Every structure is written in structure tokens, then in C-alpha cells.
Amino acid sequence: MALRHLTAFVFIILIISSCSSDDAANSNKPYVEGRVTVSDSLDSTGDYSGIQILSSVRSGAESIDTLFYAVTDSSGSFSGFADIDENGIYPVLLSRNSNNFGLLNVVLAEGDSVTITAELPDVRSTAEVSSQEQDVLRTLERVERGFRRVANFINAGAVSSDSIQIEIEKWSDIYWQVFEENRGTHVARLSGESSATILQGWNDSLMVERANIVLDEYNRISPSLRNLLIQHISDTEGLNTTLRFIDDLEERTPTVNDKISLQIKRIDLLYDSSRTDSATEYLNQLKNEFPEDEFVQSWAENMAYDLEYLAPGSSFPELEFQLVSGDSISTSSLRGQPFLLEITRLDNALYQEQYDRTVAIYQIYRNFELEIITVPVSVSDVMFSAFFEERNRIWPFVRPNSFDTEALVEVLNLDRVPTRFLIDSDGTIIGRYIGTEYDNILDGLQRITTITE
């Protein structure tokens, strides 16, 4: 009898220990519960079983990670823990019998509990999502709608120039209020980041102050705000301080993707600053740390080529083109004067937006013998003519389809347009500027002319 009681006691202890272990494992995971029913018009049986609630994200080119999955019982009820790598706003799909009825955006955050109710088939109108995070999200969405309206007025010229900064700072304060009233939540972090981001160019000191407060509280910030801070520090305090800031961010960051992004940013900065030895060292570390990551390995391969052949300080490759004028031009024939070579599609919206600024640059810097040569890719003669119907062609353009595009892409390792190369009078690469990296061209021009600010 005593042995039987002892065995039962041990069994109970094991059950309690197992439950405690499971509770500990799930204690900080988001708990999701709710009830999904079906309208009588779709199913009058009153049996609401078999409704699937699924949240998943794509983790690679071909793999999908399931964050939450549950199936309703006959009453329509469901519950379970979500398995997330990081707090965020995730899609939740409601389906039944292979029919998808609705997609909800739900905040899944550590330690939070989420309640979802809905009725099929009209999920959009009937769904309600309730949680601490979701309530804050609704507040943030109202603020965002208000700010978007003001931003549209500003972009349309409906706000006087002397009032714009006042409006920007006012809305930054509104975002910041949401942050302060809900500190510790994931959505508060998003609001704090928005508060800082919209100040860029208007009140940079307050942008930095608020970004650092968010960073200190959450140990991470969004990639967009992170890049603004990195650029600001680079512009105001130099490369070494910027690299130390990146080191600090990398020590704080909890996610693999953030670590990869920061390492890539460090390599890019070293590359742009002609520190090719250090850039190569960090590039090899990145490849060795993430040998199975296809994106990392592909990016590293491209960067290795750039470091060897196209880094600032390297000699620009020898190229020869036939111009629209009928003349021939080569990179060697341009020795003795600086030039900007731009490769682009003429129907590219960004290039069209930048064109007037390029005209202004040319008009200023041609006094210092700067030449611009534009190589239009994937363009027909009709498109070429149409581009200049309302624009002046004041520098040399390469004749469309007069060159081997694939060979040019390979030699210059092109993957986006517009891409521009600034070359000094000795044929040395000063910098490569891709897409929106347009303002950096002026910094490069300052280095090869006698113009000072």
C-alpha cells in the first residue's frame, strides 16, 4: 500500500513538474484565443467546427514559418500560443473547407493576450481583435491617418513654408505622446520611431534624442530610423564614431536579420571610405558567420567584385561608346578631366525626377571641366526622342542599342538603375552612387574641384 501511495505521489509530482515546465516555456509567448462563428445564410447547422486560424510568414525563397495555427471546435472557440521570433504586426488568415474568408492584421507580442472574434463569411465587417497592443495600434493608426492628411497638404503646397516645421514638430509630439503613454509595448516603439523619423531634416537634434530614448528602452530601432541615425552621425561626427555606433547596435540587436543588415552597412561604409582592407576583412567574417544564407552569400559575392575592381581609389575600367552625335568616346579619352558616368533607363521615374538636378550640377561644375556621359539601357529610338520632347540634352548621351548591355552590366556589376560613377581626372573612381544616393555626388564633387561651401 505504501509503495502504491509513493508511486502515485511521484506520478503527481511528475505531472506537476511537466505542467510547470510547459507553463514556463509558454509564459512569455502571445496567447491567442477567440470564437469564430458562421452566419445562418452560409451554414444553419450551428456547428462552427473546422474553421482554421493561421498566421505564417515567409522566411526564405521557398520556406514558410507557421507562427500560430488553431482549429475551432463545434462552438467556434479556439486558443493557443503563438511562436514568434520578434514582436510585430502579423497577418492572420481565417479559412474553412479550403475557402479563405478574411485576413486580419494582428499584433503578436511577448506577454500579450489576444482575443479574436468574427463571423464568416463577412470577416471584414464582423471581426474584432482585442489586446493591449491592438488597442494601442488603433490609436497609432488614427494618428497616422491624421499625419498623412497633413503631409498631403504639405506636398500639395497648401501649407506655407514657414508653417511646415511647426506642423512637423506638432505631429512628432503627438506620436511621442502615444509612445510615452504606452511605454513597453511594441506599438509604442513604432510610434516613438515615427516621432523621431519625421523630424529628419527639420529638427535633427530632437530626432537623435528621441531615437536614442527608444533605442535605450527597446535595444533596437527600425532599419529606416537606424539608417537615418547612421547617416547623421557619419555627416556630423565622421566614420570612426559611426563605426562605433554600429558596433553598439550590433551588440544590442536580438535578431539575425538586424545583425546581417548592420554588418552590411559597416562594409558599405568602409567601401565608400576606400578602407578596402577592412571592408574585405569584415566581408569574409560575414560570409563565414552565415554560410547557409543565400542572400548573404550572393551579396558578398557582388561586394567582393566591387572591392577588387570598383572600389573608390581603383582605376575605372576601360569603356568605349558611340555617342548620339556620331562621335566615339572612351574612358581613356576623358583622362585629364573629371566625369560622371550614369547608366539608367530613361523611363525610370527616379531618374526623371533627378534629371533637373543633374542639369543644375552640370551647369555649375562644367566650369571645372566636369563632363557627364549618360548610357541609356533598354530604350528604343522612339522612347529616346520622347524623353527629350520637353527636356534639353546638354551633355553627351550614348546612342541607344549601340553597345553590349550584358557586357556593361557584368563589367560594372550593375543591379539597379540609375547607377552613377564619379571619376577624377586621373581615371580614379571617387564613388559609385546607386538610386537615391544622389546627394552624395555633391560630396564627391567637392573632393575633385576647388569649390567650397
N, C-alpha and C positions, 0 to 999 in steps of 0.2 A: 504493500500500500504506500509506504513512504517513498519507495523508488518511483511509483507511478505518479505521486504528487510532485516529486522532484522533476521528473521528465516533463510533466505539464507546465511546471513553473519555468523551466528552461525554454520550453517552446513559446510560452507567452513572452518571455524576455526577448527571444529572437524576433518574434513578430513586432514587438515594440521597437526594437533596435532597427529593424528593416524599415518600419514606417518613419522613424526619426531620420534615418538616412535619406529616404526618398523626400521627406519634407525639407530637409536641409538642401538637397540638390535642387529642389524646385522653389525654394523660399524666395529667391530674387527674380525668378522668371515672371514675365507678364502672364496673368491669369485671365483667360478669355472664357466668357460664358454668355448664355442668352437663350432666346427662343425664336424660332422661325416657323411661321405658320403658312398656310395656303388658303387663298380665298375660295369660297364655295363655288365661284364661277369656274375655277380651274380643277378643283377636287373637293367634292362634297362628302367624302368618306370620314373626315375628321382625323384621319391618320396622317400625321405630319412627319413620319419617319423617312429616312433616306436622303434628307437634304444635306448636301456637303458644304462645309465651310472650309475654305482653303486659302492660305496665304503662302506664297512662294516667291522667290527671287532668282534671277539668273545669275549664276556665279562664274560662268565662263561661256565660251562659244557654244558649247553643247550641253552643259550641265545646269541643273536647276536644283536649288535647295528649298526644301519644304520647311517653313517656319511654324506653321500651325495647320492641323487638319483634324476635323471632327465631323461626325455624322449625327444628325438629330435622332432622338427616339420618337415614339409614337406621339408624344405631346409636343414635339418640336424643340425640345430642350437639348442643349449641348454644353460641354465645358471641357477645359483642358489648359495646359500650359504651352505658351509659345516659346520656341527655342531660337533666340536671336543672338547674333554676334554683336550688334550695337543697336542702341535706341534709334528709332526712326519712324517715318510715316510709310506704311506698307499697304499694298493692295490686298483686299480680302474678297475672294470670289464666292458667290452663292450659286449653287447649281443643284439640279435634281434630274435624274434619268438622262444624263448626258446633255441637258439643256442648261446654258448659262443664263441666269436671270438678273444679275447685277454685280457691280464691282464697287466696293467701298474703300475709301482711304482711311486707315485706322492707325493711330499712334500706338506702337508697341514699345514699351519702355520698362526697364527693370523696376520691379517692386510695384508696378501699377496693375490695377484690375480693370478689365474692360467688359462692358455689357453691351451686347448687340441684339436688337430686336428688329424683325422685318416680316413682311408678308409677301409671298410670291403670288402673282408674277411681278407686281409693280414695286420692285425693291427701291427704286429711286425715290418714290413718294412716301413710302412707309418706313424706311429704315431709320433707326435711331441708334446712335453709338454714344455710350456714356462712360466716361472715366475722368479722372483728374486731368490727365494730359489732353484728352479730347475737348474738355471744356476750355482749357487754355487755348487750344488750337482754334476754336471758334472765335475767341476774342482776337487772336492774331489775324485770322482771315478777315475780320471786319476792318482792322487797322490797314491791312494790305489793300483791301478794296478802296479805302479812302485815299491812301497814298497814291495808288495807281491813277485815280482820277486827277489828283493834283499834278502828278508827273505828266499826264497827257496834256493838261492845260499849259504846263511849262514848255513842253516840246512844241506845242502849237503857237507859242509866243503870246499866250493870253495872260501871262504873269510878267509884270515889269521886272527888268533886270535887277533893280535894287531890292526887290522883294523876294527873289528866288532863294537867297541864302537864309532869309528869315523863315521861309516855308520849309526848307530842307531841315533846318535845326529844330523847328517845331515838331515835325513828324519824327525826327530822330528821338526827340524827348518822349513822344507818345509810345514808340517802340520800346524805349528804355523803361518806361513805366510798367509795361507788360512784363518785362524782364524782372524788374525789382519786386513786383507783387507776386511773382510765381517762381522765385529762385529755387533751383534744384530740379526743376522739371526740364524735360528735353525741349519742349516747345519754348520755354523761357530762353533757352540757349539760342534757338533760332531767332527769336525776337531781338535779343541782345546783339546778335551778329548783324541783323538788318539795321539796327540803330547805328552801329559803327560803319557799316558798308556805305550807306547813303551819304555819309559825311565826307567821303573821299573827294578831295579837290576843293571842298568848301570849308572844312574845319578839320584839318589833318591831325592836329594835336588832340582834339577830343575823340577823333576816330581811334587813335592809338590808345588813349586812356581807356576807352570803353572796351576795345578789343582785348586789352590786357586783363581787364576785370573778368571778362567772360572766360578767357584762357586760364586764369588762375583758379576759377571756380570749377571748370569742367575738364581742364587739362587737354583740351582740344578745341579747335575752331574749324569752320568750314574751309574747304580749299580756296574758295574765292576770296574770303577775307584774309586768309593766310597769305595768299599771293600779294594782296594789297599791302599787307604789313611788310613782307619781304622786299617789295619794290620800294616802299617808303624808306625803310632802313638802308637799303642799298643806295638810294639817292641822297640821303642825308648824313649817313654815318660810314659809308664805304663797305667794301667787300668783306673785310675780316669780321666786322661786327655782324654783318648779315649771316656769315657762315656760323658764327657762334649762336645766333638766334635759331638757325636751322638745327644745329646740334641740340639745343634745348628743346625744341619742338619734337625732335625725334625721340628724345628720352621720355617725354611725356606721353606721346601718342599711343593709344591702345590697339590700333588696328593695323593689319598688314598693308592694306591699300594706302593708308596715310604714310606709313614708313617708306613704301616704294615711291610715292609722289615726292616726298621730301628728299630722298636720295637723288631722284632725277633732277629736282630743282637745284640741288647742290652741284651736280655735274654740269648742268646748263650754265650756271653762274661762273664756274671755273672755266668752262669752254669759252664763254663770251669774254672772259678777262685774260685769255691767252695763257692760262695756267694749265697747259695741256698735260703735263706730267701728273699733276694732282688729279685732274679730271680722269685720266686713264686709270690711275690707281683706284679711285672710287668706283669707276665703271667696272673694273674687274671684281671688286668686292660685291657690287650689286649682282653681277652675273653668278657669282659663287653662292651668294646667300639665297637666291631664288632660281635654282637651276631648272625647276619644272614649270615656271611661269612663262607661258608663251609670249605674253605681251612684253615682259621684261627682256627676254632673250631677243625678240625682234627689235625692240627699241635700242638695246645695247649694240646690236649688230650695225644698225644705222649710225649710231653715235660713234662707234669705233671708226667707221669710214670717214665721218666728218672730222674726227680728231686727227686722223692721219693725213687727210687731203684738203680739208676745207676750213680748218680752224683759223681764227684770227691770227695773223702773223705768217700764215702759209702763203706760198705763191699761188695765184689764181690759175686754174687750168687754161691751156691754150684753146681758144674757140675762134671760129671764123663764121661770119654770116653774110648773107646777101641782103642789102637794105632795099626798102621800097623805092628809094631814089635810083636804084640800079648800081650803086657803088657797093664795093665789098669792104668789110670792116673786120678786124681781128683784135683779140685782146692784146697781142704784142704791138699792133699798130697804135694802140692807145697809150703805150708807155710814155711817161713824161707828163701825164695829166690824170687827175683822179676821175673815176667814172662810177656810175651807179647802173648796174645791170639788173633789170627787172623781168621776171618771167611770169606771165599771167594769162588768163583768159580775159578777153575783152568784155564778155558778158557777165563777168564776176561782179556782183553787187558791191563788194568791199573795194575792189579796185576802182570802180566807177566813183564810189564815194570819196576815195583818196586822190582822184586824178587832179582836182583843182589845187590841192595842197602840193602835189608834185610839181605842178606848173609854177607855183609860188617859189618852191625850193629851187627850181631850175633858174628862174629869173634872178634870184639872189646870188646863187653860187656859181653861175656861169661866169661871173666876174672873176672867179678864182679858177677858171678853166675846167670846172666840173662838166662832164658830159653824161648824158643819160641815154641808155640804149634799151629799148623795150622789145622783148621777144614774145609775140603773141602766139599762144598754143591753141590748138583745136578751134581755129577760126577760119571761116570762109571769106572770100573776097567781098561778098555782099555784106557780111557782118562787119568786116573791117571798114568798109565805106560808111555803113550806117553809124558806126561808133563816132566817126568824125563829122557827121552832119551838123552837130551842134557843139563841136569841140575843135580847138585849134591843135594841129600837130606841129609842135615846135622843136622837137628833138627827134633823132633818128629812130625809126621803127624797122624791125626786121620784116622782110617780105613773108607773108603767111605761107606756110607749107613749103618753104624753100630749104628746110633743114630736117634732120632726122630727130624727131621728137623723143623717141625711145632712147637714143644715144645721149641726148641732152639730159633727160631725166636721170639716166644712170650716172653720168659724169658728175652732175651737180647734186645727186642724191635727193631729188625733189619728191615731196609727198603732198605738198599743199601749195596753192597759189592764192594771192601773189606771193612770190619769194623774191627778195632783192639781195644783191651782193654789192657792198661798197668797197671799192678797190682804190688804193692810193696810187700816186704817180710812179711808184716803183713796181707796181703789179702785185702788191701785197694785200691780202684780204684784211680789211678793217673790221667787217662784221657781216653777218647774214641776218636778215630780218624777214620773218615769216608772218603773213597775215596781218594781225593787228599790232605787231611790234613796230609800228610806224614811227612813233615819237623817238625811238632810239636812233633812227637815222640821223637826226639832228645832232645827237651826241657824237656820233661818228664823224660827221662833217666838221664839227668843232676841232676834232683832233688833226684834221688834214688841211685846215685853212687857218688864216690868221684872224678870222672873225672872232670876237669875244663878246660875251653877253654884257 
